[in-house]
Every structure is written in structure tokens, then in C-alpha cells.
Amino acid sequence: MIGPGVPVPAGVYDTDRASLWLRTGSSRRFRFNGTVSYGGLYDGTAWQTSLSLGGKASRFLHAFLDYNLLDASLAHGRFEIHNLGVRADVLFSPDLALMLVGQWDNLSEDFGMNFRLRWTPRPDRELVIVFSQNVSTLAGWQPLGSRLVSKAAWTFRF
């Protein structure tokens, strides 16, 4: 199932898409990215729209708001997927950053949050700690699960 009640039979599918982009430079204080595309999707067609608005409140705080829409019409049905995302980056120093990410979609009705702390004391060493939390928005904010993950990387050169 690709969408609610919309199966996709096994097979080989060709996809051709036409897209239109409008973007501002990522080095600007405020930034906008917009994309609209139309074309094949499995045994049907789909419109896809993506909008992103971001800004740098200061050199230490960056924030972004993203919206994506997939409006698909396939042989076995039609569906829309709406996805909304928010992100804030707190840059304590060039070596230490905290990224806060949230995402919601209308199919699962779940909101996922992700908190990432990245420390890079040297270019060849990195420590990342990630805490993820998912909640259902169907009947209030019911917790679905949490996860804590860490990664350490050390590059040896010889």
C-alpha cells in the first residue's frame, strides 16, 4: 500500500517528471525554496509541491519550516500526503551544535521529534547523541516510543 487503501502491483514502472524550482541563496539571512513537479508515479500520475522557509536569527540560531504535498492519482485510487516539518539549529560554537527537528504527516497522524547534539572537537573526530520521540496526535499526544542513540567516529590517518 502506498496510500490509504491504494495498492501498487508489483512490476516495472517508468517515471518522467517535469519540475519548476525557485530558490534563494542559502547564504542569505532569509531563504526560500519552492518546487512544483508533475509526472508519473507507479501506474498513475502525481503533483508534488515542496515549500521551505528558513532564516538565520543570528549566527548561532537558524530555523526552518517545511511543507510537502504529494497529490497522487493511481489506477487503484487517489490520495494526498501532507508533511509538515520544523527545524532549529543552535550553534554554540563551530564544534558544538544542537539540532531540534519535528515532523508530522496526515497518514500516520504521528509527530516525530529528534534532538541531535553534535560535537566535533577536531575534523577527524565526532560524537553525536540523538534522542528521538514519537507521539500519536489522533487522541491527544500519546507517546509511541523513544530512542537514545550515540555515535562516535575517529578517523585514523596513516
TORVEXLUM-65288 format. One line per 4 residues: number of its first residue (from 0); their letters; for each residue x, y, z of N, C-alpha, C. Coordinates in nm, 2 decimals, decimal comma. Layout:
NUM	A	X/Y/Z/X/Y/Z/X/Y/Z | ...;
END
This chain:
0	MIGP	0,08/-0,12/0,00/0,00/0,00/0,00/0,09/0,13/0,00 | 0,07/0,21/-0,09/0,14/0,34/-0,10/0,06/0,45/-0,03 | -0,07/0,44/-0,03/-0,15/0,53/0,04/-0,27/0,46/0,10 | -0,36/0,52/0,17/-0,47/0,45/0,24/-0,56/0,38/0,14;
4	GVPV	-0,55/0,25/0,14/-0,63/0,16/0,05/-0,59/0,17/-0,09 | -0,47/0,21/-0,12/-0,42/0,22/-0,26/-0,30/0,12/-0,28 | -0,33/0,00/-0,33/-0,22/-0,09/-0,36/-0,14/-0,05/-0,48 | -0,02/-0,10/-0,49/0,07/-0,08/-0,61/0,11/-0,22/-0,65;
8	PAGV	0,06/-0,27/-0,76/0,10/-0,40/-0,81/0,25/-0,41/-0,84 | 0,31/-0,53/-0,82/0,45/-0,55/-0,85/0,47/-0,53/-1,00 | 0,58/-0,47/-1,03/0,61/-0,45/-1,17/0,72/-0,35/-1,20 | 0,75/-0,32/-1,32/0,84/-0,22/-1,36/0,77/-0,10/-1,40;
12	YDTD	0,81/0,02/-1,35/0,74/0,14/-1,38/0,84/0,24/-1,44 | 0,80/0,32/-1,54/0,88/0,43/-1,59/0,82/0,56/-1,53 | 0,91/0,65/-1,50/0,87/0,77/-1,44/0,94/0,89/-1,51 | 0,86/0,98/-1,57/0,91/1,10/-1,62/0,84/1,21/-1,54;
16	RASL	0,92/1,31/-1,50/0,86/1,43/-1,43/0,91/1,56/-1,49 | 0,83/1,66/-1,48/0,87/1,79/-1,51/0,87/1,88/-1,38 | 0,97/1,96/-1,36/0,97/2,03/-1,23/1,01/2,18/-1,26 | 0,96/2,26/-1,16/0,99/2,40/-1,16/1,04/2,44/-1,02;
20	WLRT	1,16/2,50/-1,02/1,22/2,54/-0,89/1,24/2,69/-0,88 | 1,22/2,74/-0,75/1,25/2,88/-0,72/1,32/2,87/-0,59 | 1,45/2,92/-0,59/1,53/2,92/-0,47/1,61/3,05/-0,45 | 1,63/3,08/-0,33/1,72/3,19/-0,30/1,85/3,13/-0,24;
24	GSSR	1,95/3,21/-0,23/2,08/3,16/-0,19/2,08/3,12/-0,04 | 2,14/3,01/-0,01/2,14/2,96/0,13/2,23/3,05/0,22 | 2,31/3,14/0,16/2,39/3,23/0,24/2,31/3,36/0,29 | 2,19/3,37/0,24/2,11/3,49/0,27/2,05/3,47/0,42;
28	RFRF	2,02/3,59/0,48/1,96/3,58/0,61/1,83/3,51/0,61 | 1,74/3,53/0,51/1,62/3,46/0,49/1,63/3,38/0,36 | 1,57/3,26/0,36/1,58/3,18/0,24/1,45/3,11/0,21 | 1,42/3,10/0,08/1,30/3,03/0,04/1,34/2,93/-0,07;
32	NGTV	1,28/2,81/-0,06/1,29/2,71/-0,17/1,15/2,67/-0,20 | 1,12/2,66/-0,33/0,99/2,61/-0,37/1,01/2,52/-0,49 | 0,93/2,41/-0,49/0,94/2,32/-0,61/0,80/2,27/-0,64 | 0,76/2,27/-0,76/0,64/2,21/-0,81/0,68/2,11/-0,92;
36	SYGG	0,63/1,99/-0,91/0,66/1,89/-1,02/0,53/1,81/-1,05 | 0,53/1,76/-1,17/0,42/1,67/-1,22/0,48/1,56/-1,30 | 0,42/1,44/-1,29/0,47/1,33/-1,37/0,42/1,20/-1,32 | 0,48/1,10/-1,38/0,44/0,96/-1,35/0,48/0,92/-1,20;
40	LYDG	0,39/0,84/-1,15/0,41/0,77/-1,02/0,35/0,63/-1,03 | 0,43/0,53/-1,03/0,39/0,39/-1,05/0,30/0,38/-1,17 | 0,17/0,35/-1,15/0,08/0,33/-1,26/-0,02/0,45/-1,28 | 0,03/0,57/-1,23/-0,06/0,69/-1,24/0,03/0,81/-1,25;
44	TAWQ	-0,02/0,92/-1,20/0,05/1,05/-1,20/0,04/1,12/-1,07 | 0,12/1,22/-1,05/0,12/1,29/-0,92/0,18/1,43/-0,93 | 0,11/1,52/-0,86/0,17/1,65/-0,84/0,24/1,65/-0,71 | 0,36/1,71/-0,70/0,43/1,72/-0,58/0,47/1,87/-0,56;
48	TSLS	0,45/1,92/-0,44/0,48/2,06/-0,41/0,56/2,06/-0,28 | 0,67/2,13/-0,28/0,76/2,15/-0,16/0,79/2,29/-0,14 | 0,77/2,34/-0,02/0,80/2,48/0,02/0,88/2,47/0,14 | 0,98/2,56/0,15/1,07/2,57/0,26/1,11/2,71/0,29;
52	LGGK	1,09/2,75/0,41/1,12/2,89/0,45/1,22/2,88/0,57 | 1,32/2,95/0,56/1,42/2,95/0,67/1,49/3,08/0,69 | 1,55/3,09/0,80/1,62/3,21/0,84/1,72/3,19/0,94 | 1,81/3,29/0,95/1,92/3,30/1,05/1,88/3,41/1,14;
56	ASRF	1,83/3,38/1,26/1,80/3,48/1,36/1,93/3,55/1,41 | 2,04/3,47/1,41/2,17/3,52/1,44/2,27/3,41/1,39 | 2,40/3,43/1,41/2,49/3,33/1,36/2,49/3,21/1,44 | 2,41/3,21/1,56/2,40/3,10/1,65/2,27/3,03/1,64;
60	LHAF	2,17/3,08/1,57/2,04/3,02/1,57/1,98/3,03/1,42 | 1,95/2,91/1,37/1,89/2,90/1,24/1,76/2,82/1,25 | 1,65/2,87/1,18/1,52/2,80/1,19/1,47/2,78/1,05 | 1,39/2,67/1,04/1,34/2,63/0,91/1,19/2,57/0,93;
64	LDYN	1,11/2,60/0,83/0,97/2,54/0,82/0,95/2,49/0,68 | 0,91/2,36/0,68/0,90/2,29/0,55/0,76/2,23/0,54 | 0,71/2,23/0,42/0,58/2,17/0,39/0,59/2,10/0,25 | 0,54/1,97/0,25/0,54/1,89/0,13/0,40/1,84/0,11;
68	LLDA	0,36/1,84/-0,02/0,23/1,78/-0,06/0,25/1,69/-0,17 | 0,20/1,56/-0,16/0,20/1,47/-0,27/0,06/1,44/-0,30 | 0,01/1,48/-0,42/-0,13/1,46/-0,46/-0,12/1,35/-0,58 | -0,16/1,23/-0,55/-0,14/1,12/-0,64/-0,27/1,06/-0,69;
72	SLAH	-0,27/1,02/-0,82/-0,39/0,96/-0,87/-0,33/0,83/-0,94 | -0,36/0,72/-0,89/-0,31/0,59/-0,94/-0,43/0,51/-0,99 | -0,40/0,40/-1,06/-0,51/0,31/-1,12/-0,60/0,26/-1,01 | -0,56/0,24/-0,89/-0,64/0,18/-0,78/-0,69/0,28/-0,68;
76	GRFE	-0,67/0,41/-0,71/-0,72/0,51/-0,61/-0,64/0,64/-0,61 | -0,68/0,73/-0,53/-0,62/0,86/-0,52/-0,60/0,89/-0,38 | -0,49/0,96/-0,35/-0,46/1,00/-0,21/-0,37/1,13/-0,21 | -0,37/1,19/-0,09/-0,28/1,31/-0,07/-0,20/1,28/0,06;
80	IHNL	-0,07/1,32/0,05/0,01/1,31/0,17/0,06/1,45/0,20 | 0,03/1,50/0,32/0,08/1,63/0,37/0,18/1,60/0,47 | 0,29/1,67/0,46/0,40/1,65/0,56/0,45/1,79/0,60 | 0,45/1,82/0,73/0,50/1,94/0,78/0,62/1,92/0,87;
84	GVRA	0,72/2,00/0,85/0,84/1,98/0,93/0,89/2,12/0,99 | 0,95/2,11/1,10/1,02/2,23/1,16/1,16/2,19/1,21 | 1,25/2,29/1,21/1,39/2,26/1,25/1,45/2,38/1,30 | 1,52/2,36/1,41/1,60/2,47/1,47/1,74/2,42/1,49;
88	DVLF	1,84/2,50/1,45/1,98/2,46/1,48/2,04/2,57/1,57 | 2,09/2,52/1,68/2,16/2,61/1,78/2,31/2,58/1,77 | 2,38/2,68/1,73/2,52/2,66/1,71/2,60/2,73/1,82 | 2,64/2,65/1,92/2,71/2,70/2,04/2,85/2,75/2,00;
92	SPDL	2,91/2,68/1,91/3,04/2,71/1,86/3,06/2,63/1,73 | 3,17/2,66/1,66/3,19/2,58/1,54/3,20/2,43/1,56 | 3,23/2,39/1,69/3,25/2,25/1,72/3,13/2,18/1,79 | 3,03/2,26/1,84/2,92/2,21/1,92/2,79/2,27/1,87;
96	ALML	2,70/2,18/1,83/2,57/2,22/1,78/2,46/2,13/1,83 | 2,34/2,19/1,84/2,22/2,12/1,88/2,12/2,14/1,77 | 2,06/2,03/1,72/1,96/2,03/1,61/1,83/1,98/1,67 | 1,72/2,05/1,66/1,59/2,01/1,70/1,50/2,00/1,58;
100	VGQW	1,45/1,88/1,55/1,37/1,85/1,43/1,24/1,79/1,47 | 1,13/1,84/1,41/1,00/1,78/1,43/0,93/1,76/1,29 | 0,85/1,65/1,29/0,78/1,62/1,16/0,65/1,56/1,18 | 0,55/1,60/1,11/0,41/1,54/1,12/0,36/1,51/0,98;
104	DNLS	0,28/1,40/0,96/0,22/1,37/0,84/0,08/1,33/0,86 | -0,01/1,35/0,76/-0,15/1,32/0,77/-0,19/1,17/0,76 | -0,10/1,09/0,71/-0,13/0,94/0,70/-0,12/0,87/0,83 | -0,01/0,89/0,90/0,01/0,82/1,03/-0,05/0,91/1,14;
108	EDFG	-0,06/1,04/1,12/-0,11/1,13/1,23/-0,01/1,13/1,35 | 0,12/1,10/1,32/0,22/1,09/1,42/0,31/1,22/1,41 | 0,36/1,26/1,52/0,46/1,37/1,52/0,58/1,31/1,58 | 0,69/1,32/1,50/0,82/1,27/1,55/0,91/1,39/1,58;
112	MNFR	0,98/1,38/1,69/1,08/1,48/1,74/1,22/1,41/1,75 | 1,32/1,49/1,71/1,45/1,44/1,71/1,54/1,55/1,77 | 1,62/1,52/1,87/1,72/1,61/1,93/1,86/1,56/1,90 | 1,94/1,63/1,83/2,07/1,58/1,80/2,18/1,68/1,85;
116	LRWT	2,27/1,62/1,93/2,38/1,70/1,98/2,51/1,65/1,91 | 2,57/1,74/1,84/2,69/1,70/1,76/2,81/1,78/1,81 | 2,92/1,71/1,85/3,04/1,77/1,90/3,15/1,72/1,81 | 3,23/1,81/1,75/3,34/1,78/1,66/3,46/1,85/1,71;
120	PRPD	3,53/1,79/1,81/3,65/1,86/1,87/3,76/1,89/1,77 | 3,77/1,80/1,67/3,87/1,81/1,56/3,80/1,76/1,43 | 3,85/1,80/1,32/3,79/1,75/1,19/3,78/1,60/1,18 | 3,87/1,52/1,24/3,87/1,38/1,23/3,81/1,31/1,34;
124	RELV	3,74/1,38/1,43/3,67/1,32/1,55/3,53/1,38/1,56 | 3,43/1,29/1,60/3,30/1,34/1,61/3,22/1,25/1,71 | 3,14/1,32/1,79/3,05/1,25/1,88/2,91/1,30/1,85 | 2,81/1,21/1,83/2,67/1,25/1,81/2,58/1,18/1,90;
128	IVFS	2,50/1,25/1,97/2,40/1,19/2,06/2,26/1,23/2,01 | 2,17/1,13/1,99/2,04/1,16/1,93/1,93/1,10/2,02 | 1,84/1,18/2,05/1,72/1,14/2,13/1,60/1,16/2,04 | 1,52/1,05/2,01/1,40/1,06/1,93/1,28/1,02/2,01;
132	QNVS	1,17/1,09/1,98/1,04/1,07/2,05/0,93/1,07/1,94 | 0,84/0,97/1,94/0,73/0,98/1,85/0,60/0,98/1,93 | 0,51/1,06/1,89/0,38/1,07/1,96/0,27/1,06/1,86 | 0,15/1,00/1,90/0,04/1,00/1,81/-0,05/1,12/1,84;
136	TLAG	-0,10/1,19/1,74/-0,18/1,31/1,75/-0,33/1,27/1,74 | -0,36/1,14/1,72/-0,50/1,11/1,70/-0,59/1,13/1,82 | -0,54/1,09/1,94/-0,62/1,11/2,06/-0,54/1,18/2,16 | -0,51/1,31/2,14/-0,42/1,38/2,23/-0,28/1,35/2,19;
140	WQPL	-0,19/1,37/2,28/-0,05/1,34/2,25/-0,01/1,21/2,32 | -0,03/1,10/2,26/0,00/0,97/2,32/0,14/0,93/2,28 | 0,23/0,90/2,37/0,37/0,86/2,34/0,37/0,72/2,27 | 0,45/0,71/2,16/0,46/0,58/2,09/0,59/0,52/2,11;
144	GSRL	0,69/0,59/2,14/0,82/0,53/2,16/0,93/0,64/2,17 | 1,04/0,60/2,23/1,16/0,68/2,25/1,28/0,60/2,22 | 1,38/0,67/2,17/1,51/0,60/2,15/1,62/0,70/2,17 | 1,73/0,65/2,23/1,85/0,72/2,25/1,96/0,65/2,18;
148	VSKA	2,03/0,72/2,09/2,14/0,66/2,01/2,26/0,75/2,02 | 2,38/0,69/2,02/2,50/0,77/2,01/2,60/0,71/1,91 | 2,68/0,80/1,86/2,78/0,75/1,76/2,91/0,83/1,78 | 3,02/0,76/1,78/3,15/0,82/1,80/3,23/0,78/1,67;
152	AWTF	3,29/0,88/1,61/3,38/0,85/1,49/3,51/0,91/1,51 | 3,61/0,83/1,48/3,75/0,87/1,49/3,82/0,83/1,37 | 3,88/0,92/1,29/3,95/0,88/1,17/4,10/0,87/1,20 | 4,15/0,75/1,16/4,30/0,73/1,17/4,36/0,75/1,03;
156	RF	4,46/0,83/1,03/4,53/0,86/0,90/4,67/0,80/0,91 | 4,71/0,73/0,81/4,84/0,67/0,81/4,90/0,68/0,67;
END
